[in-house]
C-alpha cells in the first residue's frame, strides 16, 4: 500500500518581516515584491508545487 500526501503547504514567501507567526513550514523573506514573486516561482518549480498569492504580501507554496 502506498501513502501519498494530497495537499500540503510546503513553504511561505513574504516581504513582511516580523510576521513570522507561521510554524511548521519554512518562511522565506524577500526585500521587494518582485523578489518575492521570483522566489515563489523558483520554489514552486523546485518542489514541483504551485505558488498561490494570498494577496497580503505572502505567497504559499502548495503541493496538490
PDBQT receptor file of N, H, CA, C and O in Angstrom, charges set to zero:
ATOM      1  N   UNK A   1       0.837  -1.160   0.000  1.00  0.00    +0.000 N 
ATOM      2  CA  UNK A   1       0.000   0.000   0.000  1.00  0.00    +0.000 C 
ATOM      3  C   UNK A   1       0.895   1.241   0.000  1.00  0.00    +0.000 C 
ATOM      4  O   UNK A   1       1.855   1.335   0.765  1.00  0.00    +0.000 OA
ATOM      5  N   UNK A   2       0.555   2.197  -0.884  1.00  0.00    +0.000 N 
ATOM      6  H   UNK A   2      -0.225   2.121  -1.506  1.00  0.00    +0.000 HD
ATOM      7  CA  UNK A   2       1.303   3.441  -0.983  1.00  0.00    +0.000 C 
ATOM      8  C   UNK A   2       0.502   4.576  -0.358  1.00  0.00    +0.000 C 
ATOM      9  O   UNK A   2      -0.690   4.729  -0.625  1.00  0.00    +0.000 OA
ATOM     10  N   UNK A   3       1.164   5.364   0.471  1.00  0.00    +0.000 N 
ATOM     11  H   UNK A   3       2.132   5.240   0.688  1.00  0.00    +0.000 HD
ATOM     12  CA  UNK A   3       0.524   6.501   1.110  1.00  0.00    +0.000 C 
ATOM     13  C   UNK A   3       1.082   7.770   0.478  1.00  0.00    +0.000 C 
ATOM     14  O   UNK A   3       2.297   7.937   0.375  1.00  0.00    +0.000 OA
ATOM     15  N   UNK A   4       0.189   8.666   0.056  1.00  0.00    +0.000 N 
ATOM     16  H   UNK A   4      -0.799   8.530   0.140  1.00  0.00    +0.000 HD
ATOM     17  CA  UNK A   4       0.622   9.936  -0.502  1.00  0.00    +0.000 C 
ATOM     18  C   UNK A   4      -0.082  11.089   0.214  1.00  0.00    +0.000 C 
ATOM     19  O   UNK A   4      -1.202  10.960   0.709  1.00  0.00    +0.000 OA
ATOM     20  N   UNK A   5       0.611  12.198   0.246  1.00  0.00    +0.000 N 
ATOM     21  H   UNK A   5       1.520  12.303  -0.156  1.00  0.00    +0.000 HD
ATOM     22  CA  UNK A   5       0.027  13.406   0.818  1.00  0.00    +0.000 C 
ATOM     23  C   UNK A   5      -0.549  14.205  -0.336  1.00  0.00    +0.000 C 
ATOM     24  O   UNK A   5       0.169  14.547  -1.275  1.00  0.00    +0.000 OA
ATOM     25  N   UNK A   6      -1.837  14.505  -0.273  1.00  0.00    +0.000 N 
ATOM     26  H   UNK A   6      -2.421  14.227   0.491  1.00  0.00    +0.000 HD
ATOM     27  CA  UNK A   6      -2.520  15.140  -1.397  1.00  0.00    +0.000 C 
ATOM     28  C   UNK A   6      -2.315  16.650  -1.433  1.00  0.00    +0.000 C 
ATOM     29  O   UNK A   6      -1.911  17.182  -2.466  1.00  0.00    +0.000 OA
ATOM     30  N   UNK A   7      -2.575  17.338  -0.363  1.00  0.00    +0.000 N 
ATOM     31  H   UNK A   7      -2.904  16.906   0.477  1.00  0.00    +0.000 HD
ATOM     32  CA  UNK A   7      -2.440  18.801  -0.339  1.00  0.00    +0.000 C 
ATOM     33  C   UNK A   7      -1.749  19.225   0.944  1.00  0.00    +0.000 C 
ATOM     34  O   UNK A   7      -2.199  18.923   2.049  1.00  0.00    +0.000 OA
ATOM     35  N   UNK A   8      -0.636  19.939   0.763  1.00  0.00    +0.000 N 
ATOM     36  H   UNK A   8      -0.271  20.185  -0.134  1.00  0.00    +0.000 HD
ATOM     37  CA  UNK A   8       0.117  20.391   1.928  1.00  0.00    +0.000 C 
ATOM     38  C   UNK A   8       0.857  21.680   1.590  1.00  0.00    +0.000 C 
ATOM     39  O   UNK A   8       1.378  21.835   0.486  1.00  0.00    +0.000 OA
ATOM     40  N   UNK A   9       0.899  22.596   2.544  1.00  0.00    +0.000 N 
ATOM     41  H   UNK A   9       0.477  22.469   3.441  1.00  0.00    +0.000 HD
ATOM     42  CA  UNK A   9       1.673  23.819   2.370  1.00  0.00    +0.000 C 
ATOM     43  C   UNK A   9       3.127  23.493   2.685  1.00  0.00    +0.000 C 
ATOM     44  O   UNK A   9       3.449  23.034   3.781  1.00  0.00    +0.000 OA
ATOM     45  N   UNK A  10       4.004  23.736   1.710  1.00  0.00    +0.000 N 
ATOM     46  H   UNK A  10       3.743  24.109   0.820  1.00  0.00    +0.000 HD
ATOM     47  CA  UNK A  10       5.415  23.395   1.862  1.00  0.00    +0.000 C 
ATOM     48  C   UNK A  10       6.261  24.560   2.364  1.00  0.00    +0.000 C 
ATOM     49  O   UNK A  10       7.250  24.353   3.067  1.00  0.00    +0.000 OA
ATOM     50  N   UNK A  11       5.873  25.795   2.002  1.00  0.00    +0.000 N 
ATOM     51  H   UNK A  11       5.070  25.963   1.431  1.00  0.00    +0.000 HD
ATOM     52  CA  UNK A  11       6.673  26.959   2.377  1.00  0.00    +0.000 C 
ATOM     53  C   UNK A  11       5.845  28.227   2.184  1.00  0.00    +0.000 C 
ATOM     54  O   UNK A  11       4.780  28.208   1.568  1.00  0.00    +0.000 OA
ATOM     55  N   UNK A  12       6.360  29.321   2.726  1.00  0.00    +0.000 N 
ATOM     56  H   UNK A  12       7.226  29.336   3.227  1.00  0.00    +0.000 HD
ATOM     57  CA  UNK A  12       5.765  30.641   2.519  1.00  0.00    +0.000 C 
ATOM     58  C   UNK A  12       6.875  31.603   2.116  1.00  0.00    +0.000 C 
ATOM     59  O   UNK A  12       8.013  31.491   2.572  1.00  0.00    +0.000 OA
ATOM     60  N   UNK A  13       6.519  32.551   1.253  1.00  0.00    +0.000 N 
ATOM     61  H   UNK A  13       5.595  32.642   0.883  1.00  0.00    +0.000 HD
ATOM     62  CA  UNK A  13       7.450  33.600   0.835  1.00  0.00    +0.000 C 
ATOM     63  C   UNK A  13       6.755  34.920   1.130  1.00  0.00    +0.000 C 
ATOM     64  O   UNK A  13       5.593  35.108   0.770  1.00  0.00    +0.000 OA
ATOM     65  N   UNK A  14       7.464  35.836   1.784  1.00  0.00    +0.000 N 
ATOM     66  H   UNK A  14       8.409  35.684   2.076  1.00  0.00    +0.000 HD
ATOM     67  CA  UNK A  14       6.835  37.092   2.184  1.00  0.00    +0.000 C 
ATOM     68  C   UNK A  14       7.821  38.251   2.181  1.00  0.00    +0.000 C 
ATOM     69  O   UNK A  14       9.035  38.058   2.231  1.00  0.00    +0.000 OA
ATOM     70  N   UNK A  15       7.271  39.455   2.123  1.00  0.00    +0.000 N 
ATOM     71  H   UNK A  15       6.284  39.611   2.083  1.00  0.00    +0.000 HD
ATOM     72  CA  UNK A  15       8.062  40.678   2.288  1.00  0.00    +0.000 C 
ATOM     73  C   UNK A  15       7.828  41.259   3.678  1.00  0.00    +0.000 C 
ATOM     74  O   UNK A  15       8.394  42.295   4.027  1.00  0.00    +0.000 OA
ATOM     75  N   UNK A  16       7.006  40.602   4.453  1.00  0.00    +0.000 N 
ATOM     76  H   UNK A  16       6.546  39.761   4.169  1.00  0.00    +0.000 HD
ATOM     77  CA  UNK A  16       6.565  41.125   5.750  1.00  0.00    +0.000 C 
ATOM     78  C   UNK A  16       7.409  40.554   6.897  1.00  0.00    +0.000 C 
ATOM     79  O   UNK A  16       6.983  39.639   7.602  1.00  0.00    +0.000 OA
ATOM     80  N   UNK A  17       8.594  41.102   7.066  1.00  0.00    +0.000 N 
ATOM     81  H   UNK A  17       8.940  41.845   6.493  1.00  0.00    +0.000 HD
ATOM     82  CA  UNK A  17       9.448  40.647   8.173  1.00  0.00    +0.000 C 
ATOM     83  C   UNK A  17       8.780  40.958   9.498  1.00  0.00    +0.000 C 
ATOM     84  O   UNK A  17       8.101  41.974   9.642  1.00  0.00    +0.000 OA
ATOM     85  N   UNK A  18       8.979  40.080  10.456  1.00  0.00    +0.000 N 
ATOM     86  H   UNK A  18       9.531  39.254  10.339  1.00  0.00    +0.000 HD
ATOM     87  CA  UNK A  18       8.359  40.256  11.755  1.00  0.00    +0.000 C 
ATOM     88  C   UNK A  18       6.985  39.615  11.832  1.00  0.00    +0.000 C 
ATOM     89  O   UNK A  18       6.366  39.585  12.895  1.00  0.00    +0.000 OA
ATOM     90  N   UNK A  19       6.516  39.110  10.717  1.00  0.00    +0.000 N 
ATOM     91  H   UNK A  19       7.020  39.135   9.853  1.00  0.00    +0.000 HD
ATOM     92  CA  UNK A  19       5.216  38.435  10.684  1.00  0.00    +0.000 C 
ATOM     93  C   UNK A  19       5.443  36.922  10.659  1.00  0.00    +0.000 C 
ATOM     94  O   UNK A  19       4.811  36.203   9.885  1.00  0.00    +0.000 OA
ATOM     95  N   UNK A  20       6.339  36.457  11.502  1.00  0.00    +0.000 N 
ATOM     96  H   UNK A  20       6.852  37.042  12.131  1.00  0.00    +0.000 HD
ATOM     97  CA  UNK A  20       6.756  35.057  11.470  1.00  0.00    +0.000 C 
ATOM     98  C   UNK A  20       5.960  34.195  12.444  1.00  0.00    +0.000 C 
ATOM     99  O   UNK A  20       6.535  33.413  13.201  1.00  0.00    +0.000 OA
ATOM    100  N   UNK A  21       4.654  34.337  12.423  1.00  0.00    +0.000 N 
ATOM    101  H   UNK A  21       4.187  34.972  11.808  1.00  0.00    +0.000 HD
ATOM    102  CA  UNK A  21       3.806  33.543  13.297  1.00  0.00    +0.000 C 
ATOM    103  C   UNK A  21       3.418  32.211  12.661  1.00  0.00    +0.000 C 
ATOM    104  O   UNK A  21       2.562  31.489  13.172  1.00  0.00    +0.000 OA
ATOM    105  N   UNK A  22       4.057  31.902  11.550  1.00  0.00    +0.000 N 
ATOM    106  H   UNK A  22       4.753  32.489  11.135  1.00  0.00    +0.000 HD
ATOM    107  CA  UNK A  22       3.814  30.632  10.872  1.00  0.00    +0.000 C 
ATOM    108  C   UNK A  22       4.728  29.601  11.500  1.00  0.00    +0.000 C 
ATOM    109  O   UNK A  22       5.925  29.843  11.654  1.00  0.00    +0.000 OA
ATOM    110  N   UNK A  23       4.185  28.470  11.857  1.00  0.00    +0.000 N 
ATOM    111  H   UNK A  23       3.213  28.273  11.731  1.00  0.00    +0.000 HD
ATOM    112  CA  UNK A  23       5.033  27.418  12.411  1.00  0.00    +0.000 C 
ATOM    113  C   UNK A  23       4.863  26.156  11.598  1.00  0.00    +0.000 C 
ATOM    114  O   UNK A  23       3.796  25.884  11.047  1.00  0.00    +0.000 OA
ATOM    115  N   UNK A  24       5.917  25.405  11.536  1.00  0.00    +0.000 N 
ATOM    116  H   UNK A  24       6.784  25.625  11.984  1.00  0.00    +0.000 HD
ATOM    117  CA  UNK A  24       5.846  24.115  10.863  1.00  0.00    +0.000 C 
ATOM    118  C   UNK A  24       6.236  24.133   9.395  1.00  0.00    +0.000 C 
ATOM    119  O   UNK A  24       6.349  23.072   8.781  1.00  0.00    +0.000 OA
ATOM    120  N   UNK A  25       6.447  25.323   8.810  1.00  0.00    +0.000 N 
ATOM    121  H   UNK A  25       6.355  26.184   9.309  1.00  0.00    +0.000 HD
ATOM    122  CA  UNK A  25       6.900  25.399   7.422  1.00  0.00    +0.000 C 
ATOM    123  C   UNK A  25       8.012  26.441   7.326  1.00  0.00    +0.000 C 
ATOM    124  O   UNK A  25       8.073  27.372   8.129  1.00  0.00    +0.000 OA
ATOM    125  N   UNK A  26       8.897  26.273   6.327  1.00  0.00    +0.000 N 
ATOM    126  H   UNK A  26       8.848  25.517   5.675  1.00  0.00    +0.000 HD
ATOM    127  CA  UNK A  26       9.929  27.290   6.128  1.00  0.00    +0.000 C 
ATOM    128  C   UNK A  26       9.315  28.591   5.619  1.00  0.00    +0.000 C 
ATOM    129  O   UNK A  26       8.391  28.566   4.805  1.00  0.00    +0.000 OA
ATOM    130  N   UNK A  27       9.822  29.725   6.093  1.00  0.00    +0.000 N 
ATOM    131  H   UNK A  27      10.572  29.745   6.754  1.00  0.00    +0.000 HD
ATOM    132  CA  UNK A  27       9.386  31.029   5.630  1.00  0.00    +0.000 C 
ATOM    133  C   UNK A  27      10.597  31.718   4.999  1.00  0.00    +0.000 C 
ATOM    134  O   UNK A  27      11.641  31.862   5.634  1.00  0.00    +0.000 OA
ATOM    135  N   UNK A  28      10.446  32.142   3.744  1.00  0.00    +0.000 N 
ATOM    136  H   UNK A  28       9.597  32.026   3.228  1.00  0.00    +0.000 HD
ATOM    137  CA  UNK A  28      11.499  32.834   3.014  1.00  0.00    +0.000 C 
ATOM    138  C   UNK A  28      11.126  34.310   2.943  1.00  0.00    +0.000 C 
ATOM    139  O   UNK A  28       9.988  34.648   2.620  1.00  0.00    +0.000 OA
ATOM    140  N   UNK A  29      12.085  35.194   3.247  1.00  0.00    +0.000 N 
ATOM    141  H   UNK A  29      13.010  34.919   3.510  1.00  0.00    +0.000 HD
ATOM    142  CA  UNK A  29      11.844  36.633   3.252  1.00  0.00    +0.000 C 
ATOM    143  C   UNK A  29      12.480  37.278   2.028  1.00  0.00    +0.000 C 
ATOM    144  O   UNK A  29      13.641  37.020   1.710  1.00  0.00    +0.000 OA
ATOM    145  N   UNK A  30      11.706  38.123   1.344  1.00  0.00    +0.000 N 
ATOM    146  H   UNK A  30      10.763  38.332   1.603  1.00  0.00    +0.000 HD
ATOM    147  CA  UNK A  30      12.179  38.869   0.181  1.00  0.00    +0.000 C 
ATOM    148  C   UNK A  30      12.178  40.358   0.523  1.00  0.00    +0.000 C 
ATOM    149  O   UNK A  30      11.410  40.808   1.373  1.00  0.00    +0.000 OA
ATOM    150  N   UNK A  31      13.030  41.099  -0.134  1.00  0.00    +0.000 N 
ATOM    151  H   UNK A  31      13.654  40.733  -0.825  1.00  0.00    +0.000 HD
ATOM    152  CA  UNK A  31      13.117  42.544   0.096  1.00  0.00    +0.000 C 
ATOM    153  C   UNK A  31      12.043  43.307  -0.675  1.00  0.00    +0.000 C 
ATOM    154  O   UNK A  31      11.543  44.325  -0.195  1.00  0.00    +0.000 OA
ATOM    155  N   UNK A  32      11.684  42.826  -1.863  1.00  0.00    +0.000 N 
ATOM    156  H   UNK A  32      12.090  42.000  -2.253  1.00  0.00    +0.000 HD
ATOM    157  CA  UNK A  32      10.717  43.530  -2.719  1.00  0.00    +0.000 C 
ATOM    158  C   UNK A  32       9.637  42.560  -3.197  1.00  0.00    +0.000 C 
ATOM    159  O   UNK A  32       9.789  41.343  -3.088  1.00  0.00    +0.000 OA
ATOM    160  N   UNK A  33       8.559  43.108  -3.721  1.00  0.00    +0.000 N 
ATOM    161  H   UNK A  33       8.436  44.097  -3.809  1.00  0.00    +0.000 HD
ATOM    162  CA  UNK A  33       7.503  42.271  -4.289  1.00  0.00    +0.000 C 
ATOM    163  C   UNK A  33       8.028  41.457  -5.466  1.00  0.00    +0.000 C 
ATOM    164  O   UNK A  33       7.677  40.287  -5.620  1.00  0.00    +0.000 OA
ATOM    165  N   UNK A  34       8.865  42.073  -6.294  1.00  0.00    +0.000 N 
ATOM    166  H   UNK A  34       9.149  43.023  -6.168  1.00  0.00    +0.000 HD
ATOM    167  CA  UNK A  34       9.424  41.371  -7.451  1.00  0.00    +0.000 C 
ATOM    168  C   UNK A  34      10.271  40.174  -7.015  1.00  0.00    +0.000 C 
ATOM    169  O   UNK A  34      10.187  39.095  -7.602  1.00  0.00    +0.000 OA
ATOM    170  N   UNK A  35      11.081  40.378  -5.987  1.00  0.00    +0.000 N 
ATOM    171  H   UNK A  35      11.149  41.254  -5.510  1.00  0.00    +0.000 HD
ATOM    172  CA  UNK A  35      11.906  39.287  -5.463  1.00  0.00    +0.000 C 
ATOM    173  C   UNK A  35      11.025  38.186  -4.867  1.00  0.00    +0.000 C 
ATOM    174  O   UNK A  35      11.322  37.000  -5.015  1.00  0.00    +0.000 OA
ATOM    175  N   UNK A  36       9.955  38.579  -4.203  1.00  0.00    +0.000 N 
ATOM    176  H   UNK A  36       9.713  39.542  -4.084  1.00  0.00    +0.000 HD
ATOM    177  CA  UNK A  36       9.036  37.595  -3.614  1.00  0.00    +0.000 C 
ATOM    178  C   UNK A  36       8.411  36.720  -4.707  1.00  0.00    +0.000 C 
ATOM    179  O   UNK A  36       8.343  35.499  -4.565  1.00  0.00    +0.000 OA
ATOM    180  N   UNK A  37       7.962  37.342  -5.785  1.00  0.00    +0.000 N 
ATOM    181  H   UNK A  37       8.018  38.334  -5.900  1.00  0.00    +0.000 HD
ATOM    182  CA  UNK A  37       7.357  36.591  -6.888  1.00  0.00    +0.000 C 
ATOM    183  C   UNK A  37       8.370  35.640  -7.512  1.00  0.00    +0.000 C 
ATOM    184  O   UNK A  37       8.050  34.487  -7.801  1.00  0.00    +0.000 OA
ATOM    185  N   UNK A  38       9.589  36.122  -7.718  1.00  0.00    +0.000 N 
ATOM    186  H   UNK A  38       9.849  37.059  -7.483  1.00  0.00    +0.000 HD
ATOM    187  CA  UNK A  38      10.632  35.274  -8.305  1.00  0.00    +0.000 C 
ATOM    188  C   UNK A  38      10.961  34.094  -7.393  1.00  0.00    +0.000 C 
ATOM    189  O   UNK A  38      11.088  32.963  -7.861  1.00  0.00    +0.000 OA
ATOM    190  N   UNK A  39      11.100  34.355  -6.098  1.00  0.00    +0.000 N 
ATOM    191  H   UNK A  39      10.997  35.274  -5.718  1.00  0.00    +0.000 HD
ATOM    192  CA  UNK A  39      11.396  33.275  -5.146  1.00  0.00    +0.000 C 
ATOM    193  C   UNK A  39      10.270  32.245  -5.119  1.00  0.00    +0.000 C 
ATOM    194  O   UNK A  39      10.529  31.042  -5.102  1.00  0.00    +0.000 OA
ATOM    195  N   UNK A  40       9.024  32.711  -5.114  1.00  0.00    +0.000 N 
ATOM    196  H   UNK A  40       8.814  33.689  -5.127  1.00  0.00    +0.000 HD
ATOM    197  CA  UNK A  40       7.879  31.800  -5.082  1.00  0.00    +0.000 C 
ATOM    198  C   UNK A  40       7.841  30.940  -6.345  1.00  0.00    +0.000 C 
ATOM    199  O   UNK A  40       7.558  29.743  -6.283  1.00  0.00    +0.000 OA
ATOM    200  N   UNK A  41       8.127  31.559  -7.486  1.00  0.00    +0.000 N 
ATOM    201  H   UNK A  41       8.356  32.531  -7.536  1.00  0.00    +0.000 HD
ATOM    202  CA  UNK A  41       8.131  30.822  -8.747  1.00  0.00    +0.000 C 
ATOM    203  C   UNK A  41       9.220  29.755  -8.767  1.00  0.00    +0.000 C 
ATOM    204  O   UNK A  41       8.972  28.612  -9.152  1.00  0.00    +0.000 OA
ATOM    205  N   UNK A  42      10.413  30.130  -8.354  1.00  0.00    +0.000 N 
ATOM    206  H   UNK A  42      10.614  31.058  -8.041  1.00  0.00    +0.000 HD
ATOM    207  CA  UNK A  42      11.529  29.173  -8.340  1.00  0.00    +0.000 C 
ATOM    208  C   UNK A  42      11.265  28.036  -7.358  1.00  0.00    +0.000 C 
ATOM    209  O   UNK A  42      11.491  26.871  -7.683  1.00  0.00    +0.000 OA
ATOM    210  N   UNK A  43      10.791  28.365  -6.167  1.00  0.00    +0.000 N 
ATOM    211  H   UNK A  43      10.607  29.312  -5.903  1.00  0.00    +0.000 HD
ATOM    212  CA  UNK A  43      10.485  27.326  -5.180  1.00  0.00    +0.000 C 
ATOM    213  C   UNK A  43       9.401  26.369  -5.686  1.00  0.00    +0.000 C 
ATOM    214  O   UNK A  43       9.489  25.159  -5.475  1.00  0.00    +0.000 OA
ATOM    215  N   UNK A  44       8.395  26.908  -6.347  1.00  0.00    +0.000 N 
ATOM    216  H   UNK A  44       8.324  27.891  -6.519  1.00  0.00    +0.000 HD
ATOM    217  CA  UNK A  44       7.327  26.039  -6.845  1.00  0.00    +0.000 C 
ATOM    218  C   UNK A  44       7.857  25.077  -7.900  1.00  0.00    +0.000 C 
ATOM    219  O   UNK A  44       7.425  23.926  -7.962  1.00  0.00    +0.000 OA
ATOM    220  N   UNK A  45       8.779  25.534  -8.722  1.00  0.00    +0.000 N 
ATOM    221  H   UNK A  45       9.130  26.469  -8.671  1.00  0.00    +0.000 HD
ATOM    222  CA  UNK A  45       9.383  24.639  -9.726  1.00  0.00    +0.000 C 
ATOM    223  C   UNK A  45      10.242  23.567  -9.067  1.00  0.00    +0.000 C 
ATOM    224  O   UNK A  45      10.154  22.389  -9.417  1.00  0.00    +0.000 OA
ATOM    225  N   UNK A  46      11.061  23.974  -8.126  1.00  0.00    +0.000 N 
ATOM    226  H   UNK A  46      11.132  24.930  -7.842  1.00  0.00    +0.000 HD
ATOM    227  CA  UNK A  46      11.950  23.018  -7.442  1.00  0.00    +0.000 C 
ATOM    228  C   UNK A  46      11.146  21.964  -6.690  1.00  0.00    +0.000 C 
ATOM    229  O   UNK A  46      11.482  20.780  -6.726  1.00  0.00    +0.000 OA
ATOM    230  N   UNK A  47      10.090  22.390  -6.010  1.00  0.00    +0.000 N 
ATOM    231  H   UNK A  47       9.817  23.352  -5.980  1.00  0.00    +0.000 HD
ATOM    232  CA  UNK A  47       9.301  21.489  -5.164  1.00  0.00    +0.000 C 
ATOM    233  C   UNK A  47       8.169  20.800  -5.916  1.00  0.00    +0.000 C 
ATOM    234  O   UNK A  47       7.401  20.033  -5.334  1.00  0.00    +0.000 OA
ATOM    235  N   UNK A  48       8.072  21.084  -7.231  1.00  0.00    +0.000 N 
ATOM    236  H   UNK A  48       8.696  21.706  -7.703  1.00  0.00    +0.000 HD
ATOM    237  CA  UNK A  48       7.001  20.523  -8.055  1.00  0.00    +0.000 C 
ATOM    238  C   UNK A  48       5.647  20.801  -7.410  1.00  0.00    +0.000 C 
ATOM    239  O   UNK A  48       4.833  19.901  -7.204  1.00  0.00    +0.000 OA
ATOM    240  N   UNK A  49       5.433  22.082  -7.096  1.00  0.00    +0.000 N 
ATOM    241  H   UNK A  49       6.095  22.814  -7.263  1.00  0.00    +0.000 HD
ATOM    242  CA  UNK A  49       4.234  22.530  -6.408  1.00  0.00    +0.000 C 
ATOM    243  C   UNK A  49       3.703  23.777  -7.108  1.00  0.00    +0.000 C 
ATOM    244  O   UNK A  49       4.171  24.138  -8.187  1.00  0.00    +0.000 OA
ATOM    245  N   UNK A  50       2.729  24.428  -6.490  1.00  0.00    +0.000 N 
ATOM    246  H   UNK A  50       2.349  24.134  -5.613  1.00  0.00    +0.000 HD
ATOM    247  CA  UNK A  50       2.099  25.613  -7.068  1.00  0.00    +0.000 C 
ATOM    248  C   UNK A  50       2.219  26.776  -6.088  1.00  0.00    +0.000 C 
ATOM    249  O   UNK A  50       2.005  26.613  -4.887  1.00  0.00    +0.000 OA
ATOM    250  N   UNK A  51       2.563  27.953  -6.615  1.00  0.00    +0.000 N 
ATOM    251  H   UNK A  51       2.737  28.085  -7.590  1.00  0.00    +0.000 HD
ATOM    252  CA  UNK A  51       2.627  29.159  -5.800  1.00  0.00    +0.000 C 
ATOM    253  C   UNK A  51       1.271  29.853  -5.842  1.00  0.00    +0.000 C 
ATOM    254  O   UNK A  51       0.713  30.080  -6.915  1.00  0.00    +0.000 OA
ATOM    255  N   UNK A  52       0.747  30.188  -4.666  1.00  0.00    +0.000 N 
ATOM    256  H   UNK A  52       1.200  30.004  -3.794  1.00  0.00    +0.000 HD
ATOM    257  CA  UNK A  52      -0.537  30.867  -4.558  1.00  0.00    +0.000 C 
ATOM    258  C   UNK A  52      -0.336  32.219  -3.885  1.00  0.00    +0.000 C 
ATOM    259  O   UNK A  52       0.236  32.297  -2.798  1.00  0.00    +0.000 OA
ATOM    260  N   UNK A  53      -0.812  33.292  -4.539  1.00  0.00    +0.000 N 
ATOM    261  H   UNK A  53      -1.276  33.228  -5.422  1.00  0.00    +0.000 HD
ATOM    262  CA  UNK A  53      -0.722  34.638  -3.998  1.00  0.00    +0.000 C 
ATOM    263  C   UNK A  53      -1.867  34.833  -3.013  1.00  0.00    +0.000 C 
ATOM    264  O   UNK A  53      -3.035  34.772  -3.398  1.00  0.00    +0.000 OA
ATOM    265  N   UNK A  54      -1.543  35.065  -1.759  1.00  0.00    +0.000 N 
ATOM    266  H   UNK A  54      -0.595  35.115  -1.447  1.00  0.00    +0.000 HD
ATOM    267  CA  UNK A  54      -2.561  35.273  -0.736  1.00  0.00    +0.000 C 
ATOM    268  C   UNK A  54      -3.047  36.727  -0.718  1.00  0.00    +0.000 C 
ATOM    269  O   UNK A  54      -3.942  37.080   0.050  1.00  0.00    +0.000 OA
ATOM    270  N   UNK A  55      -2.448  37.565  -1.570  1.00  0.00    +0.000 N 
ATOM    271  H   UNK A  55      -1.721  37.278  -2.194  1.00  0.00    +0.000 HD
ATOM    272  CA  UNK A  55      -2.817  38.970  -1.731  1.00  0.00    +0.000 C 
ATOM    273  C   UNK A  55      -2.656  39.804  -0.466  1.00  0.00    +0.000 C 
ATOM    274  O   UNK A  55      -3.354  40.800  -0.277  1.00  0.00    +0.000 OA
ATOM    275  N   UNK A  56      -1.740  39.393   0.391  1.00  0.00    +0.000 N 
ATOM    276  H   UNK A  56      -1.173  38.584   0.237  1.00  0.00    +0.000 HD
ATOM    277  CA  UNK A  56      -1.457  40.167   1.603  1.00  0.00    +0.000 C 
ATOM    278  C   UNK A  56       0.048  40.248   1.851  1.00  0.00    +0.000 C 
ATOM    279  O   UNK A  56       0.500  40.378   2.989  1.00  0.00    +0.000 OA
ATOM    280  N   UNK A  57       0.814  40.167   0.758  1.00  0.00    +0.000 N 
ATOM    281  H   UNK A  57       0.446  40.061  -0.166  1.00  0.00    +0.000 HD
ATOM    282  CA  UNK A  57       2.267  40.188   0.881  1.00  0.00    +0.000 C 
ATOM    283  C   UNK A  57       2.846  38.828   1.179  1.00  0.00    +0.000 C 
ATOM    284  O   UNK A  57       3.984  38.721   1.637  1.00  0.00    +0.000 OA
ATOM    285  N   UNK A  58       2.069  37.775   0.922  1.00  0.00    +0.000 N 
ATOM    286  H   UNK A  58       1.145  37.861   0.550  1.00  0.00    +0.000 HD
ATOM    287  CA  UNK A  58       2.504  36.405   1.195  1.00  0.00    +0.000 C 
ATOM    288  C   UNK A  58       2.135  35.501   0.021  1.00  0.00    +0.000 C 
ATOM    289  O   UNK A  58       1.021  35.558  -0.500  1.00  0.00    +0.000 OA
ATOM    290  N   UNK A  59       3.081  34.674  -0.379  1.00  0.00    +0.000 N 
ATOM    291  H   UNK A  59       3.986  34.627   0.044  1.00  0.00    +0.000 HD
ATOM    292  CA  UNK A  59       2.810  33.577  -1.305  1.00  0.00    +0.000 C 
ATOM    293  C   UNK A  59       2.980  32.288  -0.515  1.00  0.00    +0.000 C 
ATOM    294  O   UNK A  59       3.888  32.187   0.310  1.00  0.00    +0.000 OA
ATOM    295  N   UNK A  60       2.130  31.309  -0.751  1.00  0.00    +0.000 N 
ATOM    296  H   UNK A  60       1.392  31.390  -1.422  1.00  0.00    +0.000 HD
ATOM    297  CA  UNK A  60       2.326  29.985  -0.168  1.00  0.00    +0.000 C 
ATOM    298  C   UNK A  60       2.615  29.018  -1.303  1.00  0.00    +0.000 C 
ATOM    299  O   UNK A  60       2.089  29.154  -2.407  1.00  0.00    +0.000 OA
ATOM    300  N   UNK A  61       3.456  28.046  -1.010  1.00  0.00    +0.000 N 
ATOM    301  H   UNK A  61       3.883  27.936  -0.113  1.00  0.00    +0.000 HD
ATOM    302  CA  UNK A  61       3.808  27.012  -1.967  1.00  0.00    +0.000 C 
ATOM    303  C   UNK A  61       3.075  25.751  -1.534  1.00  0.00    +0.000 C 
ATOM    304  O   UNK A  61       3.305  25.229  -0.443  1.00  0.00    +0.000 OA
ATOM    305  N   UNK A  62       2.183  25.263  -2.409  1.00  0.00    +0.000 N 
ATOM    306  H   UNK A  62       1.996  25.686  -3.295  1.00  0.00    +0.000 HD
ATOM    307  CA  UNK A  62       1.301  24.144  -2.057  1.00  0.00    +0.000 C 
ATOM    308  C   UNK A  62       1.532  22.978  -2.990  1.00  0.00    +0.000 C 
ATOM    309  O   UNK A  62       1.575  23.136  -4.210  1.00  0.00    +0.000 OA
ATOM    310  N   UNK A  63       1.680  21.810  -2.405  1.00  0.00    +0.000 N 
ATOM    311  H   UNK A  63       1.645  21.681  -1.414  1.00  0.00    +0.000 HD
ATOM    312  CA  UNK A  63       1.752  20.564  -3.177  1.00  0.00    +0.000 C 
ATOM    313  C   UNK A  63       0.332  20.033  -3.303  1.00  0.00    +0.000 C 
ATOM    314  O   UNK A  63      -0.317  19.733  -2.301  1.00  0.00    +0.000 OA
ATOM    315  N   UNK A  64      -0.145  19.917  -4.536  1.00  0.00    +0.000 N 
ATOM    316  H   UNK A  64       0.383  20.160  -5.350  1.00  0.00    +0.000 HD
ATOM    317  CA  UNK A  64      -1.509  19.412  -4.786  1.00  0.00    +0.000 C 
ATOM    318  C   UNK A  64      -1.481  17.941  -5.123  1.00  0.00    +0.000 C 
ATOM    319  O   UNK A  64      -2.530  17.343  -5.363  1.00  0.00    +0.000 OA
TER     320      UNK A  64
